Amino acid sequence: MRLGSEPTPRRGVSEETPGVSKARGSPASRTQARTSHAVTQSADAVTRKQPTVARADLVGKVARERFDEEIDAALKRRPTNEGKLAGALRAVAPLSPQVRASIAEAVRVLLRRRTLDRELYAASIRALAECQDKAAPSVLRQALASDDAGGTATLSAAAACNDPEIGPLLSKIAASRQSHLAFGAEVARVARGESNGSHLLSLAPMIKESHRIALCVELFVPLARGPAVSPVIARALYVLGEAERHLGRWLVLGEVATKAGDRGALDEARDRAQEGPASSRAAWSLVLWALEDTWGRARRAPLPAPPSTRPTVELVARLSDRPSADRDTTFLFRLAQAKATAAKGMLEALAKPLPLADEIAVRSAMHLARDYGRDDLRHELLTVAQGQRREDLRGLAAAALWDAGEHEAARDLADDLVTSKCLANVVWASLLRAAVVRNGSATPLCTEAHVRWIHLGWLE
């Protein structure tokens, strides 16, 4: 692959560790609050004309209390569905400084207990770093100084944090004898603009397959989704790509390099789509389109025409960064976003039978209604959003209505969803309310990241 210019809780820890709500509501903190009340009242006259902190919080009080309760319960006893809770927190973290404060307190508790293998920790540390929260540098420094540098999730978060004080810690980890930790730390240094990539290139041949898969999912998928990094990363990705047999993970590596400004992956995908084995040309033609689309979006250049290759279940699964057994449909909805005519048949097959049965059917119906003129499916989305047959789909259906242009109907549903027993509905209601406040009718809610975090518990 021419990606470059060259070829469990700690024993002895008490279970009485205070939760998030207890930490905020201790007698000392309440006394301090009463003491500062008079000072706050006198300052109100000065700050009344300035934007208040509350205006920056787009999550309502009812939803915030629900998230606090869920976090406290998870800290007391690890839930079976922790991945979905962690994903929900990651989705709402950008909307609320108060929710991020609760997340930061949870991270501190997990750091004290040294339980950094939990999904709650992985999602929380990433959320704090990506939101550039004021608590991120301190918890990152503590995590990076722990055993195994806090794991790949911590290194992924460090790549998104611009605090200069964690630079020396990353440099120390990059010299570790554990090649996968050193590689992850060096990727973070490249992303932060602190490395020229030469050490990263020397580490790449040492990465084992199991570590390469983990790095791809936990480190490179977030990088592919975020802003471009330095092009010096491309040569190391070339080495990893040469050993990668999974086409979807190869595409992730190629997208990181392409977004960074290297055309090596583009050239190889074009060669394989035109001259490779006939059995693989269809898949490589879709890979080529995806990389050209990434190149155009990164440089605000004209985007390629949607591909004419007709997707199948097997082909779409191969092009996902997830294991093929997951039958992930990420690439199909990427084609639908581009309004590819070839994707319509598969979308219609997934939207049947009615009523819409799962999240894939709901998303397929949304794209068909918005991008392919199937207005009859708008009523089906409204039925799911209002009905009780699948409570866990109501929020997603309401967000799909918003994306399909039915803003008034989606806005009316949000007030009911915010008190739902299903946490996913509370998250979608918060996202809907935030979109209304921001008047963000052009901002889609049913993004791939949101669906992965909220419904599937995939936390990359």
Secondary structure, 3 states (H helix, E strand, C coil): CCCCCCCCCCCCCCCCCCCHHHHHCCHHHHHHHHHCHHHHHHHHHHHCCCCCHHHHCCCCHHHHHHHHHHHHHHHHCCCCCHHHHHHHHHHHHHHCHHHHHHHHHHHHHHHHHCCCCCHHHHHHHHHHHHCCCCCHHHHHHHHHCCHHHHHHHHHHHHHHCCCHHHHHHHHHHHCCCCHHHHHHHHHHHHHCCCCCCHHHHHHHHHCCHHHHHHHHHHHHHHHHHCCCCCHHHHHHHHHHHHHCCCHHHHHHHHHHHHHHCCCHHHHHHHHHHHHCCHHHHHHHHHHHHHHHHHHHHHCCCCCCCCCCCCCCHHHHHHCCCCCHHHCCCHHHHHHHHCCCHHHHHHHHHHCCCCCCCCHHHHHHHHHHHHHCCCCHHHHHHHHHHHCCCCHHHHHHHHHHHHHCCCHHHHHHHHHHHCCCCCHHHHHHHHHHHHHHHHCCCCCCCCCHHHHHHHHHCCCC
